[in-house]
Amino acid sequence: MSIKILHTADLHLGSRMRSLGQDAPDFREALIQSFDNLMLQAEIEAADLFLIAGDFLEMAEIEDRELNRVYDLLVRKHSFPILLAAGNHDPYSSASPYATVFSQIPQFYVFPADKIVRLDFPKLDASVWGVSFSSLYQMTTMLPDVGTEASILVYDGQEFLEEGQESDSPLKNKIGLVHGELLAGSAAKGAYNPLPSQLIKNSSLNYLALGHIHKASDLPQGDYVDRRSVLAMYPGSPQGLSFNEAGQRHALMVEFDNSEIKSISPLASASRMFIELNTELKSSQSDQQIIDQIVAEVKELDPDKYQRHSYKIYLKGEAPTALNVQRLAASLRDLIGHVKLIDELRLAENVEELGEEQTLRGLFVRKILDALDKSDNEADTDDLQQALRLGVAAFRGEALEDVY
């Protein structure tokens, strides 16, 4: 029979996201919204199972009100069971919310940390093996595979019940759920459940739903899925936590048919995005023309929700005279939201030639260029670029605005 699973991981609900400063609360809310979005999309797509491969919560940082919010989402009526294998940021223990606050939620199951459990879904002809982290580190390999289960539960449509007579025969669609590091070869060395690819290849699973790596695995090309080996996939984080996770994020929708994976496709999930953008300037542009250009560029990326995102915009091309990047960024924040401008502009003049002059201007240019060459700090580099442009303009005798 054909079934569909939604596979996600690494939501980190409750993360403080302090690097975003005053915009952090908006992106903390976006984390929860991304989970809400996935729950709603799972209904629309008629998913049969909803799998979370660890780091669902940022356990050390999440606040009680946020936990209550997540609880309310989990108990909201839905047509699919939700299965969670806890990761290194939300390890399972008797004191964790998984064993206390969330323990009695219908259609929600958290795999224990002390043993591998197999869940059978007779109506789906599917079995799911899973196990959770118990602490920050998991040095030895724990791969939930056929035959590794210490106990078996059967899903009756609402609850997970102990199997009265243990069956040696799992159901046809075989799925593993775990948080861990996928490693090439056969060596099992790592701090976060090292999973050698050779071990996975030799397993009896059809699909291994992974979490831990925030970058999504490459999707199979076209409609082709290699059925000769286990398909082990990371969905990536569904909502970016920083500019290291820029662009649209997604969960995975995986369709099985009688133990064969028929398709795997991305399901867009980010409520807010981190977006990097290059914008080319001309030396003749005024501040307003630059502002209009940047606003038009971000609107083109997302016409309806462009103000929800966080932008890192690289300014390239020739620098307009006496351009003040900090002031420009302040103007843009009122129009497009959280924005950081990276100054990679060049002077209209050939600064290398200016630096060869045996004049006070040449000495000034040489000192700035030397400081730029040694700078490894982004903010200092921006200031030095600004100083170079203003200084050269001053040597030309131009009247400068009060830019600070």
C-alpha atoms as one frame of an Amber mdcrd trajectory, in Angstrom:
protein
   0.000   0.000   0.000   1.029   3.614  -0.531   1.830   5.796   2.491   3.326
   9.264   2.998   5.537  10.491   5.819   6.590  14.014   6.677  10.184  14.047
   7.936  11.625  17.042   9.789  14.303  17.695  12.429  16.305  20.378  14.227
  13.523  22.860  14.922  15.253  24.073  18.138  12.031  25.555  19.494  12.838
  28.024  22.259  16.299  29.003  20.998  17.101  32.566  22.144  18.781  33.536
  18.825  20.671  36.299  20.649  22.814  37.245  17.645  19.743  38.948  16.138
  19.507  41.510  18.952  16.153  43.276  19.113  14.827  41.167  16.228  15.383
  37.876  18.099  11.781  37.653  19.457  10.394  37.767  15.900  12.587  34.861
  14.849  11.897  32.895  18.039   8.236  33.156  17.131   9.123  32.073  13.572
  10.529  28.809  14.943   7.181  27.924  16.468   5.303  29.152  13.404   7.396
  26.874  11.193   6.279  23.861  13.251   2.664  25.050  13.114   3.021  25.421
   9.322   4.341  21.878   8.991   1.476  20.467  11.046  -1.022  22.229   8.789
   0.776  21.144   5.617   0.878  17.559   6.834  -2.930  17.666   6.964  -3.169
  19.188   3.488  -0.773  16.597   2.048  -2.607  13.759   3.881   0.561  12.559
   5.613   0.241   9.237   7.392   3.149   9.792   9.809   4.921  12.899  11.104
   8.546  12.152  12.065  10.854  14.457  14.067  14.503  13.352  14.143  15.702
  15.193  17.241  16.484  18.692  18.515  12.795  19.515  18.482  13.325  21.707
  21.558  16.258  23.852  22.656  15.921  22.287  26.079  18.397  24.519  27.934
  16.711  27.746  26.774  13.011  27.171  26.141  10.704  28.995  28.553   7.584
  27.603  30.223   5.194  29.709  28.154   6.840  28.444  24.979   6.552  24.860
  26.215   2.846  25.457  26.832   2.547  26.849  23.310   4.163  23.737  21.835
   1.907  21.542  23.990  -1.162  23.320  22.603   0.007  22.637  19.036   0.652
  18.961  19.776  -2.792  18.386  21.323  -4.607  20.200  18.529  -6.659  17.750
  16.483  -4.675  16.111  13.687  -5.093  12.961  11.621  -1.567  11.523  11.904
   0.631  10.242  14.755   3.744  12.280  15.598   6.905  10.336  16.436   9.991
  11.938  18.002  13.520  10.627  18.567  15.168  13.160  20.904  18.583  14.593
  20.004  21.566  16.110  21.779  19.833  19.484  22.385  16.692  17.884  23.829
  17.828  14.586  25.393  15.234  12.320  26.936  15.227  11.899  30.715  12.663
  11.270  33.418  12.734  15.008  34.201  12.409  16.286  30.615   9.125  17.684
  29.259   8.883  14.565  27.102   8.424  12.429  30.231   6.346  14.993  32.144
   4.434  17.726  30.287   4.093  15.837  26.979   3.776  12.273  28.253  -0.014
  11.923  27.931  -0.567  13.615  24.580  -2.627  11.374  22.258  -1.028  10.407
  18.934   2.393  11.596  20.166   5.226   9.232  21.003   8.777   9.977  22.144
  11.197   7.071  21.820  13.034   6.216  25.059  16.775   6.616  25.446  17.569
   3.311  27.108  16.395   0.966  24.364  15.342   0.753  20.724  11.588   0.455
  20.289   9.669  -0.717  17.238   6.281   0.842  16.552   3.931  -1.087  14.287
   1.219   0.613  12.234  -0.845  -2.268  10.812  -3.161  -0.037   8.784  -0.127
   1.478   7.048   1.783  -1.794   6.748   4.696   0.124   8.321   7.110  -0.348
  11.222   9.225   2.475  12.681  12.331   1.868  14.814  13.660   4.695  16.990
  15.787   5.653  19.969  16.560   8.972  21.729  19.679  10.615  23.089  19.998
  10.567  26.876  22.631  13.328  27.115  24.550  15.871  25.051  26.948  13.234
  23.714  26.433   9.761  22.266  29.858   8.315  21.495  28.756   4.822  20.476
  26.624   4.007  17.473  22.924   3.403  17.985  21.226   2.591  14.688  17.559
   1.615  15.038  17.380  -1.304  12.628  15.287  -4.398  12.047  15.938  -6.845
  14.859  17.507  -4.309  17.251  14.227  -3.593  19.064  13.928  -4.341  22.761
  10.144  -3.944  22.695   7.284  -3.559  20.245   4.256  -1.269  20.452   1.226
  -1.291  18.211  -0.668   1.874  17.271  -4.443   1.544  17.563  -5.354   4.932
  16.094  -4.900   6.914  19.322  -2.474   5.109  21.604   0.647   2.953  21.439
  -0.062  -0.385  23.094   2.284  -3.132  24.211   2.331  -6.049  21.795   0.738
  -8.989  23.575   2.743 -11.553  21.655   5.939 -10.204  20.162   6.173 -10.700
  16.425   9.446 -11.443  14.685   8.044 -10.056  11.459   7.936  -6.301  11.065
   5.553  -4.779   8.572   6.489  -4.124   4.960   7.512  -0.409   5.038  10.568
  -0.266   7.314  11.628   3.157   8.649  14.337   4.192  11.109  14.208   7.455
  13.092  17.284   8.801  14.885  19.492  11.832  15.527  23.131  11.363  14.551
  26.199  11.942  12.379  26.250  10.231   9.002  29.868   9.194   8.332  31.499
   7.860   5.199  32.884   4.336   5.302  32.780   1.944   8.221  34.594   3.813
  11.034  32.322   4.834  13.914  34.097   7.787  15.537  32.073  10.791  16.656
  30.432  12.470  19.616  26.847  12.574  18.351  25.819   9.015  17.520  28.274
   8.210  14.707  26.484   6.359  11.901  28.870   4.812   9.359  27.386   4.681
   5.875  28.462   1.057   5.495  26.438   0.095   8.568  23.385   1.854   7.157
  23.887   0.229   3.764  23.866  -3.203   5.407  20.710  -2.509   7.404  17.266
  -3.847   6.517  15.541  -0.468   6.501  13.921   1.180   3.495  14.372   4.725
   4.804  16.410   6.259   7.623  15.025   9.605   8.837  17.978  11.552  10.253
  18.479  14.747  12.231  21.496  16.741  13.512  22.929  18.282  10.328  21.114
  21.519   9.507  21.985  21.359   5.812  19.509  19.244   3.872  20.701  16.165
   2.001  20.691  16.387  -1.780  17.402  15.163  -3.180  17.381  12.272  -5.632
  17.590  13.574  -9.184  14.301  13.654 -11.038  12.000  10.783 -10.187  14.868
   8.349  -9.658  15.298   6.779  -6.238  18.026   4.152  -5.839  16.219   1.131
  -4.374  19.350  -0.995  -4.035  20.317   0.597  -0.716  18.812   2.372   2.271
  17.904   5.988   1.608  19.255   7.992   4.582  18.262  11.683   4.514  18.648
  14.880   6.500  15.780  17.344   5.905  17.828  20.238   7.327  16.405  22.717
   9.813  12.903  23.837   8.756  13.503  27.404   9.988  16.897  29.076   9.721
  18.649  30.019  12.960  21.229  32.373  11.392  22.728  33.428   8.074  24.540
  30.088   8.056  21.095  28.712   7.209  20.078  31.266   4.581  17.303  30.887
   2.032  14.189  28.753   1.986  14.153  25.724   4.276  12.109  22.580   3.983
  10.905  19.330   5.447  10.750  16.153   3.360   7.653  14.374   2.116   8.474
  10.732   1.423   6.055   8.368  -0.328   6.321   4.587  -0.019   4.547   1.873
  -1.942   4.989  -1.699  -0.703   8.437  -0.993   0.805   9.678   0.934  -2.209
  10.274   4.685  -2.011   8.303   6.137  -4.893   9.154   9.805  -4.379  10.797
  12.284  -2.045  10.110  15.997  -2.284  10.786  19.206  -0.327   8.001  20.877
   1.614   8.706  24.595   2.169   8.624  25.401   5.879  10.393  28.659   6.801
   8.185  31.331   8.338  10.978  33.893   8.072  14.118  33.580   5.987  17.702
  34.725   6.223  18.468  36.148   2.786  21.825  37.153   1.328  21.741  39.543
  -1.606  24.298  41.265  -3.859  23.316  44.712  -5.077  25.329  46.625  -7.664
  25.658  50.398  -7.191  26.860  53.217  -9.442  28.857  56.203  -8.240  26.214
  58.595  -9.594  23.363  57.243  -7.410  21.812  59.278  -4.621  20.848  57.743
  -1.272  17.181  57.646  -2.272  17.945  55.924  -5.547  19.948  53.262  -3.680
  17.142  52.774  -1.160  14.557  52.428  -3.947  16.773  49.918  -5.756  17.269
  47.705  -2.704  13.575  47.798  -1.751  12.654  46.791  -5.320  15.151  43.902
  -5.228  13.829  42.430  -1.973  10.215  42.859  -3.103  11.039  40.850  -6.201
  12.244  37.967  -4.014   9.045  37.842  -1.918   6.437  40.425  -2.973   3.979
  39.728  -0.164   6.168  38.966   2.867   9.478  40.715   2.166   9.342  42.623
   5.476   9.352  39.369   7.496  12.863  38.327   6.534  16.384  39.190   7.688
  18.725  40.517   4.998  22.467  40.601   4.598  23.072  42.809   1.577  26.495
  43.061  -0.028  27.011  46.474  -1.620  29.137  46.106  -4.748  30.211  48.353
  -7.601  31.456  51.943  -7.412  30.816  53.931  -4.253  28.803  57.147  -4.514
  30.656  60.090  -3.026  30.383  60.373   0.788  27.995  57.434   1.035  27.272
  56.563   4.677  26.455  52.878   4.966  25.231  53.036   8.579  22.747  55.777
   7.750  21.605  53.864   4.676  20.983  50.742   6.792  18.949  52.764   9.306
  16.723  54.071   6.503  16.208  50.581   5.088  15.186  49.048   8.431  12.011
  51.119   8.421  11.174  49.821   4.943  12.249  46.170   4.762  12.909  45.112
   8.389  16.093  43.569   9.794  18.985  44.397   7.471  22.763  44.420   7.583
  24.776  46.088   4.828  28.220  44.734   3.954  30.406  47.366   2.321  32.286
  45.838  -0.617  32.210  48.993  -2.723  35.219  50.365  -4.522  36.088  54.004
  -5.079  35.472  55.404  -8.520  39.125  56.467  -8.485  41.947  53.960  -8.867
  43.005  53.800  -5.223  46.179  51.874  -6.057  47.332  54.797  -8.218  46.324
  57.282  -5.507  48.392  55.311  -3.009  51.505  55.675  -5.178  51.395  59.472
  -4.949  54.135  61.050  -2.835  51.622  63.400  -1.284  49.647  63.637   1.938
  46.708  62.085   0.079  48.909  59.209  -1.095  50.168  58.617   2.459  46.580
  58.586   3.760  45.459  56.085   1.097  48.451  53.798   1.751  47.756  53.686
   5.479  44.067  52.854   4.957  44.858  50.178   2.371  47.413  48.635   4.733
  44.844  48.604   7.553  42.261  47.022   5.232  44.720  44.324   4.265  45.269
  43.449   7.943  41.642  43.727   9.043  39.836  40.492   9.885  36.828  42.173
  11.491  33.770  42.938   9.364  32.774  46.070  11.281  36.322  47.475  11.182
  36.496  46.816   7.435  33.245  48.726   6.892  34.590  51.679   8.889  37.884
  51.668   6.996  36.103  51.617   3.622  33.987  54.541   4.765  37.066  56.426
   6.004  38.813  55.871   2.671  35.916  57.265   0.663  35.367  60.252   2.941
  39.064  61.010   3.113  39.547  60.960  -0.651  36.447  63.150  -1.056  37.851
  65.602   1.500  41.170  65.781  -0.359  39.181  66.686  -3.477  37.824  69.638
  -1.526  34.234  68.362  -1.338  32.017  69.562   1.484  31.077  66.516   3.538
  27.907  65.977   5.509  28.067  65.128   9.200  27.927  61.380   8.673  28.136
  60.267  12.322
